[in-house]
Amino acid sequence: MPNRTNLSRILNLIFSTVVILAIAPAVVAQKKFHIDYTVSIASTEAQLFHVTADVQNINEPRLELSLPTWTPGWYTVENYLKNILRFKVTDAKGARIEPTMIRKQTWLVEPKGLDRIRVEFDYRADVLALNQAKITGDFAFFTGTELFLMAANHRNSPSTVRFEMPAGWRIASALKQTDTTTFTAPDYDTLVDSPTEMGNFDLTEFEVDKKPHYLVTNPAGAFSKDKAAKFAEMLAKVAKADGAIFGGLPYEKYVYFYFFTQAESNAGGALEHNNSFVAFAPPGQFATPEMIIDTASHEFFHLWNVKRIRPAEMWPYDYSRENETPLLWVSEGFTNYYGNLALYRAGLHTRERFIASVADAISGVEGSEARAYISPANSSVSTWVGYDTPLAFGISYYTQGQNLGALLDLSIIHDSAGASRLDDVMRTLFRDFYQKGKGFTTEDMIGIINRLTKRDYHDFYRRYVSGVEVPPYETILGYAGYNVETTPQESFTIGMSIENTPQGPIVGRVFRHSPAARVGLRGGDHLVSVDGYDFKTESPKALARIEERIGKSVRLAFKRDGRDQTVDLPVDAQTDAGYRLSEKPNATPDQLKVREAWLKVGR
Ligand SMILES: [Zn+2]
């Protein structure tokens, strides 16, 4: 207990601190730097956004404004400046101020005593893709990275965005809404990580843990009300299953943006954001809740893994250049693993299907020749060479990391005698890194696993993460009483995906250096026939024909821009490692305990 003198000194200290605190916020609030944006649809015909940035309370002689060169999650430099027209800086009265471009996409403005400037430009939005912006007569879409300028040293300043759009259009945004057309962001990173869609679309609202969730589907009518209701139910189950790992959902609202159409660049598929994701799904017969829930489950887990639990090299994001990290095998691979695990935990996939996904990941890694010389850590760093094609380097850190996710989960359960598992690693990364405002390193992760298991995992990481050794599958899956069997099978590849649309089958993705790429096929080409078998009416025969021509080629007829064309498409051989897992008939009680801990549903 303090004596009297000390007590009065302490009271004095408290008193003066209170006085200072009471005065300071009022002074700061008045002068706080912030940017008010307006985003208007200047022309649907010319596909132009008009963007103004009203920069207020400037109190510095030099202000650097920059536009991102890439969109987090899609690891490709796009240089959005390419789409900007009529960039202009003025003072409050409209007099021009000439900015100097000091780096690619970075302007230096010298306000010369002005506390307020206005920046405006037009943005050509003519590509519908995950990391691009698009305006049509029916809708407008952008992410934020394309339109919003970052002010150096003011990354944590708040901003507001007001939208102006054609009459009758509605709006859905991951940003926080304050009135019909005004939204806010607490900081720049939230601002550019929150997609917005305006126009005609279908909207389904549902609640999880009393938080609003919005399913936005475009074009209107493409995804029926029944399908949307069913899908919302499935999404809610996934949200609950994932939320249970982390003690709840760390956002105020969540938005699922769906485009049931073909992406207009190779940035198709789906992309995660802070409290939303954007996905392209093939229109037609595959646009069902059951077909699209796998991707949704993957993207949803990202709201923790990579958006919040983030490699140190990307904390904070450097929007001006590539952000290489050796940890994408965790960010993407564990997200694959948890995408499957959540579907199982949510009761949407069977236990058999989950086990098959684990075996498929082993096949994916072990069937690849490149696994012998590209480690998961190295394939993570190299993604910037070509994120658009996972086959660019022969092996994908998505599959490598999914495989390691299962192996680490089982090892941790085994080594901690069932006390811990990978969930605990993720929860610790969330609590001790994200919630403390920082990213994590490989060493941080090993430290967490070592503490949980009281073992040393450096050797595991040296062999299987930074190294290319084949993991001891029999041993680790044996912990849970599984046999690992393999029957390698020769299969074929033509290097492209085929998507069914109401107009018939079309080419989806074309993988680089593949047969389809070599003969110049492109996404969107309409497939007509193969060696005379019609793709629309005889598709099983057409596919069987391709399969029987391994090592040879087929005559492929297709239509591009309405014109008939043909190519001789080579059919390459590919080896499927054919891994399967089966339950050991004589599993020991210890093995059954590990299996039960691994496949337990609920807490
Ligand atoms: Zn992903």
Boltz pocket constraint, residues with backbone or C-beta under 6 A from the ligand:
constraints:
  - pocket:
      binder: B
      contacts: [[A, 270], [A, 272], [A, 298], [A, 299], [A, 302], [A, 331], [A, 332], [A, 335]]
      max_distance: 6.0
